[in-house]
Structure formats: structure tokens, C-alpha cells
Amino acid sequence: MKVYLRCFLLLLFFLGSFKPSYSQEQKTEKIVSAIVDEGDTIPVVWLKSIYVNEARNFRSKRQRRKYNRLKYHVKKVYPYAKLAGQLFQKYQDSLALATTNREKNRFYKQIEKELRDRYESELKKLSVTQGRILIKLVDREIGSSSYEILKELRSTFTAFFWQSLAKLFGNDLKARYDPLGEDKAIENIVVLIERGYIK
């Protein structure tokens, strides 16, 4: 019995060390960049970026529910904020072609009608909290507060009117997005959405 085991092990050893001749033809070379530092060659390999998210620890069930509610609201309004950023850029490029104030005003009215027809019914269904988050996310996408956008695209009076109306409902069109302070939780959720961790 031991003889068979020894023969089997020797056979495995020889088969393991046997390399067929065709393997040399399939050999490919990999080129790795390197840095030479004081005579030492150090290989450099570029890795894909990854996002490390800290594990959320909640002190209470109430805090967990509050975060989940915020996540729900951000997921609901984030697509509208992205769309606002894209449309703003598109309309800014088209607006640059308008030469007179009359053409600009006509263009604004056309844009407003188009947007109202398409999105007004959906946006009317948003809650006050979702509206507040949307205002912040629009600032994040465009880089200007909603008040500044209204003032630029319409007039100071229109911006003042809508700001006054927003204040009645506890909102502020002049509110700026603060990803490192007040809006840190929103920013965290947006980054997770952008990276595909939240769907």
C-alpha cells in the first residue's frame, strides 16, 4: 500500500513540474511603471478609487428613523435637482444667443411654460421638507441659491415675491448648501446615491 502511495506522489510531483512547450507561446509581458529612488526600483501600480463609508451608528431608534426619513426625501428630490442642473446649463447656453431683453423675456416665458407643463404636477406633490431639500440640492448642482437664479433669470421683484412666499412656509430661497456643516447628512446620502450604494 505504501508503494502505491509513493508512486502516486512521485507521479504528482513529475506532472506538476512538467511544462508543455506551447505555454511559452502564450506568455504575455506586463509592463509596470516604476520609480527609481536612490538606486531602488519601486513598482507603481494605479488602483481604482474606492469610496469608504463609515458605518452609521445610531444612538436610538428615533435617530435611525430620522435618518431613514431624510434618505427617503433626498432619494425622491435628487433626480429633480440633477435635472435642474442640466436644464440650467442647457438654457444658459441658449440664452447666450439672445441679444435683446425682449428676446430674453420671450425665451424665459417659453422655458417656464415648457417646465410647468412637464413637471408642475409632480413638483406639487412634494412635501415642505422635500421642497426645502430640493432648494438645497439645486444650489449644490448649480452653485447659486434659488433666489439668485430667480433674480438673474426673471427680476429682483419676482425673486423677492417668491422669497416672501417661501418664508411663509418656513423655507428660504437664499439658503446655501453647506456640505461640511448643516447639510452634511444630505451630502453623505447624495454621495452614496451617486456611487450606486443607495438605489
C-alpha positions as CSV (number, residue, x, y, z in Angstrom):
1,M,0.0,0.0,0.0
2,K,2.8,2.4,0.9
3,V,4.5,1.6,-2.5
4,Y,1.3,2.8,-4.3
5,L,1.2,6.0,-2.3
6,R,4.9,6.7,-3.1
7,C,4.3,6.1,-6.8
8,F,1.2,8.3,-6.7
9,L,3.1,11.1,-5.0
10,L,6.1,10.8,-7.4
11,L,3.7,10.9,-10.3
12,L,2.0,14.1,-9.0
13,F,5.5,15.6,-8.5
14,F,6.6,14.9,-12.0
15,L,3.3,16.0,-13.5
16,G,3.5,19.2,-11.5
17,S,7.0,20.0,-12.8
18,F,6.2,19.1,-16.4
19,K,5.5,22.2,-18.5
20,P,4.3,21.7,-22.0
21,S,6.1,23.5,-24.8
22,Y,3.1,25.5,-26.0
23,S,2.9,27.5,-22.7
24,Q,5.9,29.6,-23.9
25,E,4.0,30.8,-26.9
26,Q,1.1,32.1,-24.7
27,K,3.4,34.1,-22.5
28,T,2.5,37.8,-22.3
29,E,4.5,40.5,-20.8
30,K,3.0,43.0,-18.4
31,I,4.6,46.4,-18.3
32,V,4.5,48.1,-14.9
33,S,5.7,51.7,-14.4
34,A,8.3,52.2,-11.7
35,I,10.1,55.0,-9.9
36,V,13.8,54.8,-9.3
37,D,14.7,56.3,-5.9
38,E,18.3,56.3,-4.8
39,G,19.1,53.2,-6.8
40,D,16.0,51.3,-5.7
41,T,13.3,50.5,-8.3
42,I,9.9,50.8,-6.8
43,P,7.0,49.5,-8.9
44,V,4.0,51.8,-9.2
45,V,0.5,50.3,-9.7
46,W,-2.5,52.6,-10.1
47,L,-5.6,51.3,-8.3
48,K,-9.2,52.3,-8.9
49,S,-10.6,54.8,-6.5
50,I,-12.9,53.5,-3.9
51,Y,-15.3,55.2,-1.5
52,V,-15.1,54.2,2.1
53,N,-18.3,55.0,4.0
54,E,-18.2,54.9,7.8
55,A,-20.7,52.6,9.4
56,R,-23.6,54.6,10.8
57,N,-24.1,54.1,14.5
58,F,-27.4,55.4,15.8
59,R,-27.9,56.2,19.4
60,S,-31.6,55.4,19.3
61,K,-34.4,54.1,17.1
62,R,-35.7,57.6,16.8
63,Q,-32.4,58.8,15.3
64,R,-32.4,55.9,12.9
65,R,-35.9,56.7,11.8
66,K,-35.0,60.3,11.3
67,Y,-32.0,59.4,9.1
68,N,-34.1,56.9,7.0
69,R,-36.8,59.6,6.5
70,L,-34.1,62.1,5.3
71,K,-32.7,59.4,3.0
72,Y,-36.2,58.8,1.6
73,H,-36.7,62.6,1.0
74,V,-33.3,63.0,-0.7
75,K,-33.8,60.0,-2.9
76,K,-37.1,61.5,-4.0
77,V,-35.9,65.0,-4.9
78,Y,-32.3,64.3,-6.1
79,P,-33.3,63.4,-9.6
80,Y,-35.1,66.8,-9.9
81,A,-32.0,68.6,-8.7
82,K,-29.8,66.8,-11.3
83,L,-32.4,67.7,-13.9
84,A,-32.4,71.3,-12.8
85,G,-28.6,71.5,-13.2
86,Q,-28.7,70.0,-16.7
87,L,-31.6,72.2,-17.8
88,F,-30.0,75.3,-16.3
89,Q,-26.8,74.7,-18.3
90,K,-28.7,74.0,-21.5
91,Y,-30.8,77.1,-21.1
92,Q,-27.8,79.3,-20.2
93,D,-26.1,78.2,-23.4
94,S,-29.2,79.0,-25.4
95,L,-29.8,82.3,-23.6
96,A,-26.3,83.5,-24.6
97,L,-27.6,83.7,-28.2
98,A,-30.4,86.2,-27.2
99,T,-29.3,89.7,-27.8
100,T,-32.2,92.0,-26.6
101,N,-34.1,91.9,-23.3
102,R,-37.3,91.3,-25.3
103,E,-35.8,88.1,-26.8
104,K,-34.6,87.0,-23.3
105,N,-38.1,87.6,-21.8
106,R,-39.8,85.6,-24.6
107,F,-37.3,82.8,-24.1
108,Y,-37.9,82.8,-20.3
109,K,-41.6,82.6,-20.8
110,Q,-41.2,79.7,-23.2
111,I,-38.9,77.9,-20.8
112,E,-41.3,78.5,-17.9
113,K,-44.3,77.2,-19.9
114,E,-42.3,74.1,-21.0
115,L,-41.2,73.3,-17.5
116,R,-44.7,73.9,-15.9
117,D,-46.4,71.6,-18.5
118,R,-43.9,68.9,-17.8
119,Y,-43.0,69.0,-14.1
120,E,-45.6,71.1,-12.2
121,S,-47.9,68.3,-11.3
122,E,-45.0,66.2,-10.0
123,L,-43.5,69.0,-8.0
124,K,-46.8,70.0,-6.4
125,K,-46.8,66.6,-4.7
126,L,-43.6,67.3,-2.8
127,S,-43.9,67.9,0.9
128,V,-42.5,71.1,2.5
129,T,-39.5,69.1,3.8
130,Q,-38.8,67.8,0.3
131,G,-39.1,71.3,-1.1
132,R,-36.5,72.5,1.4
133,I,-34.1,69.7,0.5
134,L,-34.7,70.4,-3.2
135,I,-33.8,74.1,-2.8
136,K,-30.5,73.0,-1.1
137,L,-29.7,70.4,-3.8
138,V,-30.4,72.8,-6.6
139,D,-27.8,75.1,-5.0
140,R,-25.4,72.1,-4.9
141,E,-25.9,71.4,-8.6
142,I,-25.9,74.9,-10.0
143,G,-23.7,76.7,-7.5
144,S,-26.2,79.5,-6.9
145,S,-29.1,79.8,-4.5
146,S,-32.7,79.7,-5.9
147,Y,-33.1,83.4,-5.0
148,E,-30.0,84.3,-7.1
149,I,-31.3,82.2,-10.0
150,L,-34.7,83.8,-9.9
151,K,-33.1,87.3,-9.7
152,E,-30.9,86.5,-12.7
153,L,-33.5,84.8,-14.9
154,R,-36.5,86.9,-14.0
155,S,-36.2,90.1,-11.9
156,T,-35.4,91.3,-8.4
157,F,-39.2,91.8,-7.8
158,T,-40.0,88.2,-8.8
159,A,-37.2,86.8,-6.6
160,F,-38.4,89.0,-3.7
161,F,-42.0,87.8,-4.2
162,W,-41.1,84.1,-4.2
163,Q,-38.7,84.5,-1.3
164,S,-41.6,86.1,0.7
165,L,-43.9,83.3,-0.2
166,A,-41.3,80.7,0.7
167,K,-40.7,82.4,4.1
168,L,-44.4,82.0,4.9
169,F,-44.0,78.2,4.6
170,G,-40.7,78.1,6.6
171,N,-38.4,78.0,3.6
172,D,-35.6,80.3,2.5
173,L,-34.7,80.6,-1.2
174,K,-31.5,82.3,-0.1
175,A,-30.3,79.3,1.8
176,R,-27.0,78.0,0.7
177,Y,-25.9,74.4,0.6
178,D,-23.3,73.6,3.3
179,P,-21.9,70.0,2.7
180,L,-19.5,70.2,5.7
181,G,-21.9,71.7,8.2
182,E,-25.7,71.8,8.3
183,D,-26.2,69.6,5.2
184,K,-23.5,67.0,5.9
185,A,-26.1,64.2,6.2
186,I,-27.7,65.2,2.9
187,E,-24.2,65.3,1.2
188,N,-23.5,61.8,2.6
189,I,-26.7,60.4,1.2
190,V,-26.1,62.1,-2.2
191,V,-22.6,60.7,-2.5
192,L,-24.0,57.2,-1.7
193,I,-26.7,57.7,-4.4
194,E,-24.1,58.8,-6.9
195,R,-21.8,55.9,-6.2
196,G,-24.7,53.4,-6.5
197,Y,-24.8,52.3,-2.8
198,I,-28.3,53.7,-2.4
199,K,-30.9,52.9,-5.2
